[in-house]
Amino acid sequence: MFDPTSRYYAIETVQLTAPDGRVIAYKRRRFLPQGETLPLLVEVVVTEGDRLDVITARTLGDPEQFWRVADANDAMNPTELTDEIGRALRVPIPQA
């Protein structure tokens, strides 16, 4: 259902039977980790024109891993992470 690099991959899939008998599969809720507990790979300073996908492509080799930086910086809205030029962002070591 999800790629192994997805933030939802390890989340348990459960099923719900609807009143009409349909079985609906869904993932349980994902809770954000505490960012400071994630092991740090590097800290990156946001520069003009930076986007989270560009930062993760450069540091982690995969632009789709932006969610790891969001988690490490306790961000509910990842796009806000690059709004402030000069902000230091934690880039975590990818965990399994």
C-alpha positions as protocol buffer text, in pm:
chain_id: "A"
residue {
  index: 1
  type: MET
  ca { x: 0 y: 0 z: 0 }
}
residue {
  index: 2
  type: PHE
  ca { x: 281 y: 244 z: 91 }
}
residue {
  index: 3
  type: ASP
  ca { x: 642 y: 259 z: -27 }
}
residue {
  index: 4
  type: PRO
  ca { x: 898 y: 152 z: 239 }
}
residue {
  index: 5
  type: THR
  ca { x: 1029 y: 511 z: 258 }
}
residue {
  index: 6
  type: SER
  ca { x: 683 y: 651 z: 334 }
}
residue {
  index: 7
  type: ARG
  ca { x: 610 y: 793 z: 678 }
}
residue {
  index: 8
  type: TYR
  ca { x: 303 y: 565 z: 686 }
}
residue {
  index: 9
  type: TYR
  ca { x: 474 y: 239 z: 589 }
}
residue {
  index: 10
  type: ALA
  ca { x: 526 y: 109 z: 943 }
}
residue {
  index: 11
  type: ILE
  ca { x: 185 y: 225 z: 1069 }
}
residue {
  index: 12
  type: GLU
  ca { x: -57 y: -62 z: 1129 }
}
residue {
  index: 13
  type: THR
  ca { x: -330 y: -118 z: 868 }
}
residue {
  index: 14
  type: VAL
  ca { x: -668 y: -202 z: 1020 }
}
residue {
  index: 15
  type: GLN
  ca { x: -1013 y: -273 z: 881 }
}
residue {
  index: 16
  type: LEU
  ca { x: -1358 y: -141 z: 951 }
}
residue {
  index: 17
  type: THR
  ca { x: -1675 y: -312 z: 838 }
}
residue {
  index: 18
  type: ALA
  ca { x: -1932 y: -56 z: 727 }
}
residue {
  index: 19
  type: PRO
  ca { x: -2304 y: -105 z: 802 }
}
residue {
  index: 20
  type: ASP
  ca { x: -2357 y: -214 z: 439 }
}
residue {
  index: 21
  type: GLY
  ca { x: -2094 y: -489 z: 478 }
}
residue {
  index: 22
  type: ARG
  ca { x: -1812 y: -318 z: 289 }
}
residue {
  index: 23
  type: VAL
  ca { x: -1470 y: -368 z: 444 }
}
residue {
  index: 24
  type: ILE
  ca { x: -1267 y: -48 z: 458 }
}
residue {
  index: 25
  type: ALA
  ca { x: -892 y: -70 z: 517 }
}
residue {
  index: 26
  type: TYR
  ca { x: -713 y: 227 z: 669 }
}
residue {
  index: 27
  type: LYS
  ca { x: -394 y: 319 z: 850 }
}
residue {
  index: 28
  type: ARG
  ca { x: -402 y: 401 z: 1219 }
}
residue {
  index: 29
  type: ARG
  ca { x: -323 y: 758 z: 1318 }
}
residue {
  index: 30
  type: ARG
  ca { x: 41 y: 864 z: 1298 }
}
residue {
  index: 31
  type: PHE
  ca { x: 168 y: 1062 z: 1593 }
}
residue {
  index: 32
  type: LEU
  ca { x: 457 y: 1301 z: 1544 }
}
residue {
  index: 33
  type: PRO
  ca { x: 780 y: 1208 z: 1721 }
}
residue {
  index: 34
  type: GLN
  ca { x: 956 y: 1458 z: 1945 }
}
residue {
  index: 35
  type: GLY
  ca { x: 1200 y: 1623 z: 1704 }
}
residue {
  index: 36
  type: GLU
  ca { x: 1484 y: 1660 z: 1953 }
}
residue {
  index: 37
  type: THR
  ca { x: 1486 y: 1283 z: 2009 }
}
residue {
  index: 38
  type: LEU
  ca { x: 1568 y: 1206 z: 1645 }
}
residue {
  index: 39
  type: PRO
  ca { x: 1941 y: 1155 z: 1583 }
}
residue {
  index: 40
  type: LEU
  ca { x: 2089 y: 1450 z: 1396 }
}
residue {
  index: 41
  type: LEU
  ca { x: 2262 y: 1406 z: 1059 }
}
residue {
  index: 42
  type: VAL
  ca { x: 2326 y: 1774 z: 991 }
}
residue {
  index: 43
  type: GLU
  ca { x: 2188 y: 2120 z: 1052 }
}
residue {
  index: 44
  type: VAL
  ca { x: 2106 y: 2328 z: 744 }
}
residue {
  index: 45
  type: VAL
  ca { x: 2056 y: 2704 z: 732 }
}
residue {
  index: 46
  type: VAL
  ca { x: 1766 y: 2816 z: 511 }
}
residue {
  index: 47
  type: THR
  ca { x: 1875 y: 3044 z: 225 }
}
residue {
  index: 48
  type: GLU
  ca { x: 1676 y: 3248 z: -25 }
}
residue {
  index: 49
  type: GLY
  ca { x: 1470 y: 3025 z: -253 }
}
residue {
  index: 50
  type: ASP
  ca { x: 1518 y: 2707 z: -46 }
}
residue {
  index: 51
  type: ARG
  ca { x: 1239 y: 2451 z: -51 }
}
residue {
  index: 52
  type: LEU
  ca { x: 1214 y: 2151 z: 176 }
}
residue {
  index: 53
  type: ASP
  ca { x: 1226 y: 1905 z: -114 }
}
residue {
  index: 54
  type: VAL
  ca { x: 1549 y: 2067 z: -241 }
}
residue {
  index: 55
  type: ILE
  ca { x: 1702 y: 2051 z: 108 }
}
residue {
  index: 56
  type: THR
  ca { x: 1616 y: 1682 z: 150 }
}
residue {
  index: 57
  type: ALA
  ca { x: 1737 y: 1598 z: -200 }
}
residue {
  index: 58
  type: ARG
  ca { x: 2070 y: 1761 z: -115 }
}
residue {
  index: 59
  type: THR
  ca { x: 2109 y: 1613 z: 235 }
}
residue {
  index: 60
  type: LEU
  ca { x: 1922 y: 1281 z: 221 }
}
residue {
  index: 61
  type: GLY
  ca { x: 1936 y: 1211 z: -152 }
}
residue {
  index: 62
  type: ASP
  ca { x: 1556 y: 1197 z: -185 }
}
residue {
  index: 63
  type: PRO
  ca { x: 1322 y: 1497 z: -219 }
}
residue {
  index: 64
  type: GLU
  ca { x: 1026 y: 1291 z: -98 }
}
residue {
  index: 65
  type: GLN
  ca { x: 1183 y: 1257 z: 247 }
}
residue {
  index: 66
  type: PHE
  ca { x: 1087 y: 1616 z: 341 }
}
residue {
  index: 67
  type: TRP
  ca { x: 865 y: 1473 z: 614 }
}
residue {
  index: 68
  type: ARG
  ca { x: 1173 y: 1362 z: 808 }
}
residue {
  index: 69
  type: VAL
  ca { x: 1291 y: 1724 z: 834 }
}
residue {
  index: 70
  type: ALA
  ca { x: 939 y: 1831 z: 933 }
}
residue {
  index: 71
  type: ASP
  ca { x: 936 y: 1568 z: 1210 }
}
residue {
  index: 72
  type: ALA
  ca { x: 1283 y: 1668 z: 1335 }
}
residue {
  index: 73
  type: ASN
  ca { x: 1171 y: 2031 z: 1361 }
}
residue {
  index: 74
  type: ASP
  ca { x: 828 y: 1962 z: 1520 }
}
residue {
  index: 75
  type: ALA
  ca { x: 651 y: 2115 z: 1219 }
}
residue {
  index: 76
  type: MET
  ca { x: 282 y: 2057 z: 1162 }
}
residue {
  index: 77
  type: ASN
  ca { x: 303 y: 2267 z: 842 }
}
residue {
  index: 78
  type: PRO
  ca { x: 626 y: 2175 z: 657 }
}
residue {
  index: 79
  type: THR
  ca { x: 605 y: 2467 z: 414 }
}
residue {
  index: 80
  type: GLU
  ca { x: 660 y: 2712 z: 701 }
}
residue {
  index: 81
  type: LEU
  ca { x: 1005 y: 2568 z: 771 }
}
residue {
  index: 82
  type: THR
  ca { x: 1163 y: 2758 z: 483 }
}
residue {
  index: 83
  type: ASP
  ca { x: 975 y: 3088 z: 535 }
}
residue {
  index: 84
  type: GLU
  ca { x: 1247 y: 3241 z: 752 }
}
residue {
  index: 85
  type: ILE
  ca { x: 1585 y: 3297 z: 583 }
}
residue {
  index: 86
  type: GLY
  ca { x: 1867 y: 3205 z: 820 }
}
residue {
  index: 87
  type: ARG
  ca { x: 1664 y: 2955 z: 1019 }
}
residue {
  index: 88
  type: ALA
  ca { x: 1858 y: 2644 z: 1120 }
}
residue {
  index: 89
  type: LEU
  ca { x: 1681 y: 2319 z: 1035 }
}
residue {
  index: 90
  type: ARG
  ca { x: 1756 y: 1982 z: 1188 }
}
residue {
  index: 91
  type: VAL
  ca { x: 1799 y: 1706 z: 929 }
}
residue {
  index: 92
  type: PRO
  ca { x: 1778 y: 1369 z: 1105 }
}
residue {
  index: 93
  type: ILE
  ca { x: 1951 y: 1044 z: 1028 }
}
residue {
  index: 94
  type: PRO
  ca { x: 1687 y: 834 z: 848 }
}
residue {
  index: 95
  type: GLN
  ca { x: 1547 y: 564 z: 1075 }
}
residue {
  index: 96
  type: ALA
  ca { x: 1393 y: 236 z: 959 }
}
